[in-house]
Each structure stands twice: as structure tokens, then as C-alpha cells.
């Protein structure tokens, strides 16, 4: 693979913030820049995002729901119609 060096002047704070976000994503800033250039050439657009990390309470609720699923608890049946669902909900 032939590579070349691109020197880009940018605001120091912008670089520091971008490096921090890249690190949160588990990437280097160079990887993000290369990705950006490839996407620009291929699709004429760039999309980046940081994965969402649930807070402590949400993680606890997710564990509870996963446990309920494994044990078959707190799960309503599948319904063939809205009327069937209404009948089921009226009983509980």
C-alpha cells in the first residue's frame, strides 16, 4: 500500500478534543481521518458516532430483563389480533 503524509493545520483544542473522542471510540485520529477520506471519495458523506453506554440503573434493569427472558417470566404471549391482546390485558 502506498502511503503519503498529509500535513493539516488545525486549532490545537480541536485536535485535542478530536483525539479524545477517537480514543473513546477505540481508534486513532489517523484512522478516523483515513476513514473520512475514503468515505468522502466513495460516498461523498461522513458519519461517526460514539456508542451509547448505559448508566448503572439501566444496566441493572437490562440484567433483570435478560434474567426474566431466560426464566420465561414477565413475558406476555404473542397475539393474533388486537382484540385477543385486549382480552389478555383485561384479565391481568
C-alpha distance (Angstrom), angle and dihedral (degrees) to the residues before:
residue distance angle dihedral
X1 . . .
X2 3.78 . .
X3 3.78 111.7 .
X4 3.75 132.6 -172.3
X5 3.77 134.7 -168.0
X6 3.79 120.2 -113.8
X7 3.79 116.8 -163.3
X8 3.77 112.0 -155.2
X9 3.78 125.4 -178.6
X10 3.77 113.4 -142.8
X11 3.77 139.3 156.9
X12 3.82 110.6 -78.0
X13 3.83 93.4 -131.4
X14 3.80 90.6 50.6
X15 3.81 90.2 52.5
X16 3.82 92.3 48.2
X17 3.82 92.2 48.6
X18 3.81 91.7 46.2
X19 3.82 91.2 49.7
X20 3.81 89.9 50.8
X21 3.80 92.4 51.9
X22 3.81 91.2 45.3
X23 3.80 89.5 52.5
X24 3.84 90.6 50.4
X25 3.80 87.1 54.0
X26 3.80 90.8 49.1
X27 3.80 92.8 -114.2
X28 3.77 138.5 112.1
X29 3.78 120.3 -116.3
X30 3.81 88.7 -117.6
X31 3.82 90.6 56.9
X32 3.79 90.7 51.8
X33 3.79 92.3 48.3
X34 3.83 91.6 48.9
X35 3.79 90.4 47.9
X36 3.78 89.9 49.2
X37 3.80 91.8 51.7
X38 3.83 92.6 47.9
X39 3.79 92.1 48.9
X40 3.77 91.4 46.3
X41 3.82 90.6 54.0
X42 3.81 95.7 41.5
X43 3.80 104.5 36.4
X44 3.78 106.7 7.3
X45 3.81 90.0 -125.3
X46 3.82 140.1 84.3
X47 3.83 127.7 -149.6
X48 3.83 125.5 -178.1
X49 3.78 132.0 164.7
X50 3.79 140.0 169.8
X51 3.82 113.8 -123.6
X52 3.78 114.4 -109.0
X53 3.80 115.2 -110.9
X54 3.81 115.5 -156.6
X55 3.80 117.9 -130.3
X56 3.82 123.0 -118.2
X57 3.81 95.3 -89.5
X58 3.81 93.1 48.2
X59 3.83 91.6 48.3
X60 3.81 89.1 52.2
X61 3.81 91.5 50.4
X62 3.81 91.3 48.1
X63 3.82 90.2 52.5
X64 3.82 90.3 50.1
X65 3.81 92.1 49.7
X66 3.81 91.9 47.4
X67 3.82 89.9 50.5
X68 3.82 90.7 49.6
X69 3.82 89.8 50.9
X70 3.82 92.1 50.7
X71 3.81 91.1 48.6
X72 3.81 94.6 41.3
X73 3.82 92.5 -120.9
X74 3.80 129.4 143.4
X75 3.80 92.9 11.4
X76 3.78 122.2 133.1
X77 3.80 119.2 -144.5
X78 3.80 124.4 -107.6
X79 3.79 113.5 -91.5
X80 3.79 128.5 -143.2
X81 3.80 93.1 -155.9
X82 3.76 143.9 9.1
X83 3.80 89.9 -108.9
X84 3.81 90.2 56.2
X85 3.80 89.7 51.0
X86 3.83 91.5 48.6
X87 3.82 90.1 51.1
X88 3.83 91.2 50.5
X89 3.81 93.0 47.7
X90 3.81 92.2 48.1
X91 3.85 89.0 59.8
X92 3.79 96.8 53.5
